[in-house]
Amino acid sequence: MNRFDVIVVGAGPAGATTAALTAAAGLRTLIIERAHFPRHKVCGDCVNPGCWEIFAELGVAGRVAKLPFSALRWVDFVPISGRRIRFGLPERQHPQIGLSRRLLDSALLERAAELGAQIWFGEPVTRVRAGWEVGTATRRAAGRFLVAADGRNATVARLLQDFPKVRPERVAWQTHFPATSTPHVALELHPEGYLGLASVDQAQMNLCVVSRPPYAAAFRARASARFQLREDHPWFSIAPLSRLPIRSTRERLLYVGDAGRVVEPFTGEGILYALKTGSLAAKAILRSVNCGCPAEVWYALRQDEVYRHRLWINQLARQSVLHPRLASGALHALRFWPEPLRHLTGKVVSP
């Protein structure tokens, strides 16, 4: 049996952040990741300016700044009529950027390894026992603390029967394709749902479509034709788009990132929440080690604070898919009073 102080399941931004900070503090830390890196990850690929504070905490701000990101210049809101409303994004030292998860996640995970975290790649978790013992098909590990950073499908929660029931009311598909336009973001409403575009990695465009299941195939096909994508061009799906949060109520078990609370993947906020909750989880663990206080209690309170005033943005995105014509009518009306959209844009790109 391999023994650690901290076991982290999942090597995305949330898991890598927790692992980097606990390893840096001298705790024996293991990351168990089902995939091999680098790998593609379905995401809106938008890095909120608030992320740079966590990058600095991890010691990777300089490394991320050298990656080939796209500094996003404006946001377009487009109702079904096609008459777009454009807002410029604030100029600042660290702007909103488009950066693929393939590049970002690799940089964060490399930092965790540099700080001493051990990583098991290509090993899906198959069993979890309170205590905490975690097993894959070939190995087992025991840890004092368990951090579930395994995304919206939350394998740890499923194995512990903590996963909530999900109603498949929406479907999302995402892809990248070459593009050299001025870096920007666009959110378009269509009869089937919404389409999102974001410039990433300097020469790529992130394209996503979100709709109700009956319309998903036709919507994706129409998007492929519009952007002249080949029939065999790869698309990636993501589910569930929404579900109830999973609370960190078990002793020394913390759910971080999308494992704990699902964020609409194309609002530009998911990476920020992952980094913030990953950092909070590490702080909760270190407090528990130093003073014996329950990590899960301290973490749960601060996790709620992270999300409390921003979940309305996710509800707007959800309703735009469930009621696209109503949302489009509201968006068209806002052409004559754009301040609410300006406020929305400011919220999405604010820390």
N, C-alpha and C positions, 0 to 999 in steps of 0.2 A: 504494500500500500504506500503510495506517494503522499507525503504529508506537507501541508502548506498552512500558512496563516489565513490567506485569502484565495479563494477560487472564483474566477470570473468566467462566466459562460457567455461567449460572444465577444468578438474583437472589433466591433464598430467603434464609432467615436465615444460612446458612453463607456463601454467596457475598457477600451484602451486608456481612457482618461483615469478611470478608477485604478487600473492596474499600474499605470505609470506613477501615480501619486503614492500608492501604498508601497510599491517597490522602492521608490525613492526614500521612503521613511524607514526602510530596513525590514519590512515585512516580507516573508516568503510568499510570493505571489505567482499564481498559475492562471493563464488564459487558455480556455478550451474553445477552439473555433472549428466549426464544421467544414468550412471552405479552405482552399489554398489561396494565399495572397500572391500578387494582386488579383482582385476579382471585381466584377461589375456588381453594382448595387443599385436597385431601383430607388430613386430619390429625385427631388427637384434640383439638387446640386447647387442651391443658393446658400452662401455662407454669410450669415448676419454679422454686422459690425461688432456686436457683442461677443462674438466668438474669439476675437483677438485677445481679450482679457484672459481667457482660459488658455489660449495658445501660449501666452507669455508665462502663465503659471506652470505650464508643462515644459517650457524651454524650447518650444518649436516655432515661435512666431517668425524668426528669421528664416527657418526652413520652409514654412508655408509661403512666405513672401516671395521665395525664389521659384515656386511652382508656376506653371503656365496658366494662371487663372485669367478670367475675363472680368475687368472692373465694370460693373453694370452702370449704365448712364441714365436710363429712364424705364418707366413702367407704362405699358399701354393697357387700358381696359377697353374691351371691344364687345358691345352688345350684338345681338343676332343681326341687327340692321347693318353692321359692319362699320359704323361711324365711330372711330376710335377716340378715346380720351387719353391724353398723354401727360404724365407727370415726371419731371426730372428728379433724379435721386440726389440727395445731399452730397456735396463734395466734402470729403473728410480724409484724414490720414489713412484710416482703414475703412474703405467703402464696402458696400454690399458687393460680393464677388460671386462669380460662377465658377465652380471647381468640382470636377467629378469626384465621386466617392472613391473611385479606384485610386486616384492620386492622394486624396486627403487621408483616407483610412490607412494607407500604407505608411504615410509619414508619421501618423500618430502611433501606429503599432511599432514601428522602428524605434520610436522614442521609448515606449514602454520596455522593449527588449534591452535597450541601452541602459536603462535604469535598474535592470535586474529581473524583470518579469520573465518567467519561463512560458513558452507557448507550445501548445499541441495543435498543429494544423491538421485539417482533414479528418477530424474525429467528432462526429455528431454525438451529443450526449444521449444516452439511452436509459439511464436510471439515476434517480436522486433519492437519497435517504436523509432524513433529519439527522443532524449531528455535526457536520454535514459531510456526506459521502456522495461522490459523483462518479458515474461510470460511463465509459464508452465501450465500443465493441472489443477493444483490446486492452484497456487500462482502467485503473481506478485511482481516485485521489480523495483524500480527506482534508477538510479545511475547517478552521474555526469560524470563518465568515464565508457566506456564499453570496455572490452578486450576480443576479440574472440580468444580463445585457444582451439577450438573444432575440431582440426585435419584437415586432408586433405579433408574431405567431407564438412567441414565448414558450419554448419547449420546456423550460423548468416549471413554469406554472401548469402546463398540461400534465407533466409527470406527477406533480403534486396535487392535481385535480383542483387547482385554483383558477383555471382559465374560464372566463365568463362565456355565456352563450353569445353567438354572433349571428346577426341577421344580414345575409349578403345582399344589401340593398343597392350597392354600387360596385363597379369594376373599374380598375385603372390599368392602363398600359403605358409603357415608357420606352423610349429609345433615344439614341444619339445619331446625328448625321453631320457630315461636313458642312460648315457655313462660315462665311467671312463678313457678316454684317456688323454694324456698330453694336457693341455689347449692350443688350437690353433684356427686359422681361416683358412678356405679353400674356394676358389672361383673356381668352376669347370665350364668349358664351355662344352655344349652338343649341339647336332644338334637342340634340341627344344628351347634352351635358356641357362640360367645359373642356377647352384645350389650352394647355400651357406651353409656353416657349421660354427658354432661358439660354443665353450664350454661356458657354463653359469652355475652359481649357484653351482659350484664344481662337480656336479654329473649329469648334464644334457647337452644335445646337442640341439642347435637351428638349425633347418633344414628349408631351404626355397628353393622354385623353382619358377623361373620367366620365362614366355614364352609368345608367341602369343596365343590368345584365342583358336584357333583350336587344339593346341598341349598340352594344359594345363592338361587335364584329364589324358592323357597317360603318360605325364612326371611325374605327381604326383604319379600315380600308379607304375611307374618304381622305383621311389625313395622309395616308401613304401616297395616294394619287396626287394630292396637292403639293407635297414636297418631293415628288418624283423618286420615291423609294422603291427599290427592286422588290419583286414578290418574295424573295428569300431574305429580305432585310430583317434582322432579328429584333423582335419586340419582347419586352419582359413585363410580366404581370405582377401586381401587388395586392395582397389581401391579408386581413380585413382592413378596410379604410377607416373604420370606426368601431369601437367597442368600449365597454365599461372599463375603467381603470382597474389595475390589480394592485392592491394595497400591500405595503410591506408590514405585515402583522406577525409573521413568524419570527422567532428569536434568531437574530444574526443572519437574516435573509433580507436582501435589499433588491428591489426591482428598479432598474434605471433605464433611461431613454424610452423608446417605444415599448419595451417590455412592461414598463409600469403604466404608462399612459400614452395611447396612440395619438399622434399629431397628424393632421392632414398633410400628406407628403409634399404638396406643391405650394404651401404658403410661405416657404422660405424660412421657417422657424425650427424645423425638426432637428437640424444639426446643433443649433444653439441649445435647445432643451437637452439633447443628449450630453453635450459637454458640461452643462451646468449640473445636471443630476449626477453625472459621473464624478464630478468634483465633489459634490455634496456627499456622495456615498463614501468616498475616500476619507473625507473629514469626519463623518459619522463613525467609521471604523476606527480611526486613530483616536478619537475621543473615547470610544469604548475601551480600547486597549489601555489608554492612559488613566482613565478614571473609573472604569467598570460600569458606566451608564449604558443603558440599552441603545444600541446603534439604530435599531429600526424605529424607535420612538422619535429621536432627534431628527432622523432623516425624513420621516413621514411629514413632520410639521414643515420643514423647509422645502420639501418637494411640492407641497401644496402652494406655498408662496410663489414658487417659480411659475406655476401655471395660472394662478388665480385670476389675474386681470387680462388674460389674453385668449382664453378659450373661445370667446365670441367670434374671433377671426375664423376658427375652424368650423364653427356653426354656419357662418356665411358661405364658406366653400361647400359645405354639405348641402345646404339649401339650394345653392345654384345648380346642383346636379339634379336634385329631386324636383325642383320647380324652375327649370331654365328660362321659360318664357316670362314668368313673373319676375325673376331676377334680372332678365334682360330689359324688361320694361322699366324697372327701378334704375338700372344703370343708364338707360337712355334719358330718363328724367334728370339724372344727376349731371348731365351735360350742362344744364342751366343753373345748377347749384353744386359745384364740384367739391366744396369743402369737406363733406364726409369722405369722399374718395381720397382727398389729400391727407385727411386724418388717418385713414386706413393704411395708405402707403407709408406714412410716418411711423405707424405702429409696427408694421412688418419689418422695417429696416432699422428700428431702434433696439438697443440692447434690452 
